């Protein structure tokens, strides 16, 4: 069997790794992949968000399944192109992926399906007075979001009216997030711990994965700018089976049912980002794909055949239920980022220590490249995700940070509080 994975991040490395577990006969092709996937798969120089190129590559390698990682690739219609070419694809169509690619669409759907979420308003430049009035009503304590895809960074948390108004102007007037910010969403600001719940679906049935928590801010104590994610843990403290059942029945199923009723059935991975507020759980956002870095902690602890789950989701044969963790149900991931991230990252620095890392710790590559002589260098913002598994979260966390201490590249930055951070009082 041949599997083509579209994408180049740590999530795609984790997916490639998971597809080979228990399947030595499976050939994995990554488009375009990175310095880490080159060690276990065949990389091909194809842009993940180019539908024509991905289909061409899938045909050339006779792929039985295409797994689509990035949000931009889904929004570009890579799944649509594969399906039209008769190739099984794990990932929703562009129409269904609007649940992530348009925050306005997602909020409209949540209201329609009675999915609990923050109060909100959305408008473009011509209707900005509606946004400014809502900001005034909230006393400036709000969250300003670019409507479209912005690499996980199109969110500005505001404490006062001046900051919120400046955030709206940054989107609509200054083009800080490009075309993604030509429409803006303003939400009431919620407080509480965050939880990510991912589920596989074939459009009808759901398989809920173990919950996770990611850490968005660049600095310890949830300080600094938003990033694509600086680490993750599973399971998050305080999340029980009753909560997961509620998410399945009151959030995930209503979402896929509403998408089907809207003529955009969803198959692939549906990600619900929730905040546990004093007034009950609220959905912050939906993503239309595996989270990054949540994928890096969730997949390694699973006690099931991940490749079979992906194939069943893509081909409409998914059995409902939960995907249980194995004997070591906890994992902690620490992201090592390049100097300059989340702005312009420094590239080309040599990475050392990977060859002496504890073999029980997984090193998922993201922004890396491999020279002809095997030297691994930095080549992006989030460079590596080091993941350790354990019988407890504390054990996993200790092992992950022990591995971090042995890896080096110039300007390497990371959070020291993954698993013990200030997420319990986060505001978004």
C-alpha positions as CSV (number, residue, x, y, z in Angstrom):
1,X,0.0,0.0,0.0
2,X,1.2,3.5,-0.8
3,X,0.1,6.6,1.2
4,X,0.9,10.2,0.1
5,X,0.9,12.8,2.9
6,X,0.5,16.4,1.8
7,X,2.3,18.8,4.1
8,X,5.7,19.6,5.6
9,X,5.2,20.2,9.3
10,X,5.5,18.3,12.5
11,X,1.9,17.1,12.2
12,X,2.7,15.5,8.8
13,X,5.9,13.8,10.2
14,X,3.7,12.4,13.0
15,X,1.2,11.2,10.5
16,X,3.9,9.5,8.4
17,X,5.3,7.9,11.5
18,X,1.9,6.6,12.6
19,X,1.1,5.2,9.2
20,X,4.2,3.0,9.4
21,X,3.6,1.6,12.8
22,X,2.8,-2.1,12.4
23,X,2.9,-1.6,8.6
24,X,6.5,-2.2,7.4
25,X,5.1,-2.9,4.0
26,X,3.5,0.5,3.6
27,X,5.3,3.0,1.4
28,X,4.9,6.6,2.6
29,X,5.4,9.6,0.2
30,X,5.5,13.1,1.7
31,X,4.7,16.2,-0.5
32,X,6.9,18.1,0.2
33,X,7.9,16.7,3.6
34,X,10.9,17.9,5.6
35,X,14.3,16.8,7.0
36,X,12.7,14.3,9.3
37,X,10.2,12.7,6.9
38,X,13.1,12.1,4.6
39,X,14.4,9.4,7.1
40,X,11.2,7.3,7.0
41,X,9.5,8.3,3.7
42,X,10.2,9.5,0.2
43,X,9.9,13.3,-0.1
44,X,8.7,14.7,-3.4
45,X,9.0,18.4,-4.3
46,X,5.3,19.2,-4.5
47,X,3.5,22.1,-2.9
48,X,0.9,20.7,-0.5
49,X,-1.7,23.4,-1.5
50,X,-1.5,22.8,-5.2
51,X,-4.4,20.4,-6.1
52,X,-3.2,19.6,-9.6
53,X,0.4,18.9,-8.4
54,X,-0.8,16.7,-5.5
55,X,-3.0,14.7,-7.8
56,X,-0.2,14.3,-10.3
57,X,2.1,13.1,-7.6
58,X,-0.5,10.7,-6.2
59,X,-1.0,9.2,-9.6
60,X,2.8,9.0,-10.3
61,X,3.4,7.0,-7.1
62,X,0.1,5.1,-7.4
63,X,-1.1,6.2,-4.0
64,X,-4.0,4.3,-2.5
65,X,-4.7,7.1,0.0
66,X,-3.9,10.8,0.2
67,X,-3.8,12.3,3.7
68,X,-4.0,16.1,3.7
69,X,-2.4,17.9,6.6
70,X,-2.5,21.7,6.3
71,X,-5.5,24.0,6.4
72,X,-4.4,25.9,3.3
73,X,-4.3,22.7,1.3
74,X,-7.9,21.8,2.3
75,X,-9.1,25.4,1.6
76,X,-7.4,25.1,-1.9
77,X,-9.5,22.0,-2.7
78,X,-6.8,19.3,-2.6
79,X,-9.4,16.8,-1.3
80,X,-11.9,17.8,-4.0
81,X,-9.2,17.2,-6.7
82,X,-8.2,13.8,-5.3
83,X,-11.9,12.7,-5.1
84,X,-12.5,13.9,-8.6
85,X,-9.5,11.8,-9.8
86,X,-10.8,8.7,-8.1
87,X,-8.2,8.7,-5.3
88,X,-9.3,8.2,-1.7
89,X,-8.6,11.3,0.4
90,X,-8.5,11.9,4.1
91,X,-9.7,15.4,4.6
92,X,-12.8,17.5,3.8
93,X,-13.7,19.3,0.7
94,X,-13.1,23.0,0.4
95,X,-16.8,23.7,1.1
96,X,-16.7,21.6,4.3
97,X,-13.4,23.1,5.3
98,X,-15.0,26.5,5.5
99,X,-15.6,25.5,9.2
100,X,-12.0,26.6,9.6
101,X,-11.2,28.8,6.6
102,X,-14.0,31.2,7.5
103,X,-14.6,32.1,11.1
104,X,-17.8,33.9,10.1
105,X,-19.1,30.7,8.5
106,X,-18.1,28.7,11.6
107,X,-19.9,31.1,13.9
108,X,-23.0,31.1,11.7
109,X,-23.0,27.3,11.7
110,X,-22.6,27.2,15.5
111,X,-25.5,29.5,16.0
112,X,-27.6,27.4,13.6
113,X,-26.7,24.2,15.3
114,X,-27.1,25.6,18.9
115,X,-23.4,24.9,19.6
116,X,-22.4,27.0,22.6
117,X,-19.9,29.7,21.7
118,X,-18.9,33.3,22.6
119,X,-21.1,36.2,21.5
120,X,-19.7,37.7,18.3
121,X,-20.0,40.2,15.4
122,X,-18.4,40.0,12.0
123,X,-18.0,42.7,9.3
124,X,-15.8,44.1,6.6
125,X,-14.4,47.6,6.2
126,X,-17.7,49.0,5.0
127,X,-19.5,47.9,8.1
128,X,-16.8,48.5,10.7
129,X,-19.2,50.6,12.8
130,X,-21.0,47.5,13.9
131,X,-17.7,46.0,15.1
132,X,-16.7,49.2,16.9
133,X,-20.1,49.4,18.6
134,X,-19.8,45.8,19.8
135,X,-16.3,46.6,21.1
136,X,-17.8,49.5,23.1
137,X,-20.5,47.2,24.5
138,X,-17.8,44.7,25.7
139,X,-15.8,47.5,27.3
140,X,-12.9,46.6,25.0
141,X,-12.3,43.2,26.6
142,X,-12.6,41.1,23.5
143,X,-10.8,39.0,20.9
144,X,-10.3,40.3,17.3
145,X,-9.8,37.6,14.7
146,X,-9.1,37.6,11.0
147,X,-11.9,35.8,9.3
148,X,-9.6,33.7,7.1
149,X,-6.5,31.5,7.5
150,X,-3.6,33.2,9.1
151,X,-1.2,30.4,10.0
152,X,-2.7,30.2,13.5
153,X,-1.7,33.8,14.3
154,X,-4.7,35.9,13.2
155,X,-6.0,36.3,16.8
156,X,-5.5,39.5,18.9
157,X,-6.5,39.4,22.6
158,X,-7.5,42.9,23.7
159,X,-7.8,44.4,27.2
160,X,-9.3,47.8,26.3
161,X,-11.1,49.7,23.6
162,X,-8.0,51.4,22.2
163,X,-6.2,48.1,21.7
164,X,-9.3,46.5,20.1
165,X,-9.9,49.4,17.7
166,X,-6.2,49.3,16.7
167,X,-6.6,45.5,16.1
168,X,-9.5,46.1,13.8
169,X,-7.6,48.8,11.9
170,X,-4.6,46.5,11.6
171,X,-6.7,44.0,9.8
172,X,-8.9,46.2,7.7
173,X,-6.6,49.2,7.0
174,X,-3.1,47.9,7.4
175,X,-3.6,44.4,5.9
176,X,-1.6,42.7,8.7
177,X,-3.1,39.3,7.8
178,X,-3.5,40.0,4.1
179,X,-6.7,38.7,2.4
180,X,-7.5,36.7,5.5
181,X,-8.2,39.9,7.4
182,X,-10.5,41.7,4.9
183,X,-13.3,40.5,7.1
184,X,-13.0,40.7,10.9
185,X,-14.7,38.8,13.7
186,X,-15.0,40.4,17.2
187,X,-15.9,38.0,20.1
188,X,-16.5,38.5,23.8
189,X,-13.5,37.5,25.8
190,X,-13.8,34.2,27.6
191,X,-11.6,32.9,30.4
192,X,-10.7,29.3,31.5
193,X,-8.6,26.4,30.6
194,X,-8.6,25.3,27.0
195,X,-9.2,21.7,25.7
196,X,-8.7,20.4,22.2
197,X,-10.9,17.4,21.1
198,X,-10.2,15.8,17.8
199,X,-12.4,13.3,16.1
200,X,-12.2,11.2,12.9
201,X,-15.4,11.1,10.8
202,X,-16.6,9.7,7.6
203,X,-19.4,12.2,7.5
204,X,-21.8,10.1,9.5
205,X,-19.9,8.3,12.3
206,X,-17.3,9.7,14.7
207,X,-14.3,8.2,16.4
208,X,-13.3,10.6,19.2
209,X,-9.6,10.7,20.0
210,X,-8.1,11.4,23.5
211,X,-8.3,15.1,24.4
212,X,-5.3,17.4,24.4
213,X,-4.2,20.9,25.4
214,X,-1.9,23.1,23.4
215,X,0.0,26.2,24.3
216,X,-0.4,29.0,21.9
217,X,1.7,31.9,23.4
218,X,5.4,32.1,22.7
219,X,6.5,32.7,26.3
220,X,6.2,31.0,29.7
221,X,3.1,31.8,31.7
222,X,1.2,32.3,28.4
223,X,3.0,35.6,27.7
224,X,4.1,37.0,24.4
225,X,2.6,36.7,20.9
226,X,0.4,34.0,19.6
227,X,2.1,31.2,17.7
228,X,1.1,28.1,15.8
229,X,1.6,26.2,19.1
230,X,4.6,25.8,21.4
231,X,3.7,22.5,23.0
232,X,0.9,20.1,23.9
233,X,-0.1,17.6,26.5
234,X,-2.5,14.7,26.8
235,X,-4.6,14.1,28.8
236,X,-5.4,17.6,30.1
237,X,-6.1,17.6,33.8
238,X,-9.8,17.8,34.8
239,X,-11.2,16.4,31.6
240,X,-13.4,13.3,32.2
241,X,-15.5,10.9,30.2
242,X,-18.7,12.9,30.9
243,X,-17.2,15.9,29.3
244,X,-16.1,13.9,26.2
245,X,-19.6,12.5,25.8
246,X,-21.0,16.0,26.0
247,X,-18.5,17.2,23.3
248,X,-19.5,14.3,21.1
249,X,-23.2,14.7,21.4
250,X,-23.5,18.5,21.7
251,X,-20.6,19.8,19.6
252,X,-19.1,17.4,17.1
253,X,-22.3,15.6,15.9
254,X,-24.3,18.8,15.6
255,X,-21.4,20.3,13.6
256,X,-21.2,17.4,11.1
257,X,-25.0,17.2,10.9
258,X,-25.2,20.9,10.1
259,X,-22.6,20.7,7.5
260,X,-24.4,17.8,5.8
261,X,-27.6,19.7,5.9
262,X,-25.9,22.7,4.3
263,X,-24.8,20.4,1.4
264,X,-21.2,20.2,2.5
265,X,-20.7,16.8,4.2
266,X,-17.5,16.6,6.2
267,X,-15.1,13.7,6.4
268,X,-11.6,13.7,7.8
269,X,-10.5,15.1,11.2
270,X,-12.8,17.6,12.9
271,X,-11.1,19.5,15.7
272,X,-13.1,21.4,18.4
273,X,-11.2,24.0,20.4
274,X,-13.1,24.6,23.6
275,X,-12.7,26.8,26.7
276,X,-14.0,25.6,30.1
277,X,-15.6,28.8,31.4
278,X,-17.4,29.4,34.7
279,X,-20.6,29.4,32.7
280,X,-19.8,26.0,31.0
281,X,-17.8,24.9,28.0
282,X,-17.8,27.1,24.9
283,X,-16.4,26.4,21.5
284,X,-13.7,28.8,20.5
285,X,-13.1,27.4,17.0
286,X,-13.3,24.5,14.7
287,X,-10.4,23.2,12.6
288,X,-10.9,21.0,9.6
289,X,-7.7,18.9,10.2
290,X,-5.4,17.4,12.7
291,X,-4.0,20.1,15.1
292,X,-0.4,20.9,15.3
293,X,1.1,20.2,17.9
294,X,-1.8,18.2,19.3
295,X,-1.3,15.5,16.7
296,X,2.2,14.9,17.9
297,X,1.0,13.9,21.4
298,X,-2.3,12.1,20.5
299,X,-1.2,9.7,17.8
300,X,1.7,8.2,19.7
301,X,-0.5,7.1,22.6
302,X,-3.2,5.4,20.5
303,X,-3.9,1.7,20.9
304,X,-5.3,1.3,17.4
305,X,-4.1,1.1,13.8
306,X,-4.0,4.7,12.7
307,X,-3.6,3.9,9.0
308,X,-6.8,1.8,9.1
309,X,-8.7,4.6,10.9
310,X,-7.6,7.1,8.2
311,X,-8.6,4.7,5.4
312,X,-11.9,3.9,7.0
313,X,-12.7,7.6,7.4
314,X,-11.8,8.3,3.8
315,X,-13.9,5.5,2.4
316,X,-17.0,5.8,4.5
317,X,-16.4,2.7,6.7
318,X,-15.7,4.2,10.0
319,X,-17.1,2.5,13.1
320,X,-18.4,4.9,15.8
321,X,-17.0,5.2,19.3
322,X,-13.8,6.2,21.0
323,X,-10.2,5.6,20.1
324,X,-8.6,4.4,23.4
325,X,-5.1,5.2,24.6
326,X,-2.6,2.4,25.2
327,X,-0.7,1.4,28.3
328,X,1.1,4.7,28.4
329,X,-1.8,7.1,28.2
330,X,0.0,10.4,28.8
331,X,2.3,12.4,26.5
332,X,4.0,15.8,26.6
333,X,5.4,17.7,23.5
334,X,7.8,20.6,23.6
335,X,8.3,22.7,20.4
336,X,11.8,24.0,19.7
337,X,11.5,27.1,17.6
338,X,14.0,29.2,15.6
339,X,15.3,32.6,16.6
340,X,12.9,35.2,15.4
341,X,9.8,33.1,15.6
342,X,6.9,33.9,15.4
343,X,8.2,36.6,13.2
344,X,10.8,36.0,10.5
345,X,12.7,32.9,11.6
346,X,16.4,32.4,11.4
347,X,17.3,29.6,8.9
348,X,20.2,27.4,8.1
349,X,21.6,26.7,11.6
350,X,23.0,23.2,12.3
351,X,20.9,21.1,14.7
352,X,23.0,18.8,17.0
353,X,22.0,16.2,19.6
354,X,19.3,14.4,17.7
355,X,21.5,11.3,17.3
356,X,21.9,10.9,21.0
357,X,18.3,11.6,22.1
358,X,16.6,9.0,24.3
359,X,15.2,6.4,21.8
360,X,11.9,6.5,23.8
361,X,11.5,10.2,22.9
362,X,10.0,11.0,19.4
363,X,11.5,13.9,17.5
364,X,9.0,15.1,14.9
365,X,10.6,17.5,12.5
366,X,8.8,20.6,11.1
367,X,11.1,23.4,9.9
368,X,14.1,21.3,9.0
369,X,16.0,20.3,5.9
370,X,18.7,17.6,5.4
371,X,21.9,18.3,3.5
372,X,23.4,15.7,1.1
373,X,25.8,14.6,3.9
374,X,23.0,14.1,6.4
375,X,23.4,17.3,8.3
376,X,20.1,18.6,9.6
377,X,19.5,22.3,9.6
378,X,16.7,24.7,10.7
379,X,14.4,25.7,7.9
380,X,11.4,27.3,9.4
381,X,9.8,28.8,12.6
382,X,8.8,25.8,14.6
383,X,11.8,23.5,14.0
384,X,11.2,20.3,16.1
385,X,8.6,18.8,18.4
386,X,10.1,16.5,21.1
387,X,7.5,14.1,22.4
388,X,7.7,11.7,25.4
389,X,5.1,9.2,26.6
390,X,4.5,8.0,30.1
391,X,2.2,6.4,32.6
392,X,1.6,9.9,34.0
393,X,1.8,13.4,32.6
394,X,4.5,14.3,35.1
395,X,6.7,11.4,33.9
396,X,6.1,12.3,30.2
397,X,6.9,15.9,30.9
398,X,10.2,15.1,32.7
399,X,11.4,12.9,29.9
400,X,10.5,15.4,27.2
401,X,12.5,18.2,28.9
402,X,15.4,15.9,29.5
403,X,15.5,15.3,25.8
404,X,15.3,19.1,25.1
405,X,18.4,19.6,27.1
406,X,20.4,17.5,24.7
407,X,19.4,19.2,21.5
408,X,20.9,22.5,20.3
409,X,20.9,25.0,17.4
410,X,21.7,28.7,17.5
411,X,18.9,30.8,18.8
412,X,16.8,27.8,19.9
413,X,13.8,29.0,22.0
414,X,11.1,27.0,23.8
415,X,8.7,27.2,26.7
416,X,9.8,25.6,30.0
417,X,6.2,25.3,31.4
418,X,4.5,22.9,29.1
419,X,2.2,20.8,31.3
420,X,2.4,23.2,34.2
421,X,1.7,26.5,32.5
422,X,-0.8,29.2,33.1
423,X,-3.4,27.7,30.7
424,X,-5.8,27.3,33.6
425,X,-6.4,31.1,33.6
426,X,-6.0,31.8,29.9
427,X,-8.2,34.3,28.2
428,X,-9.3,34.2,24.6
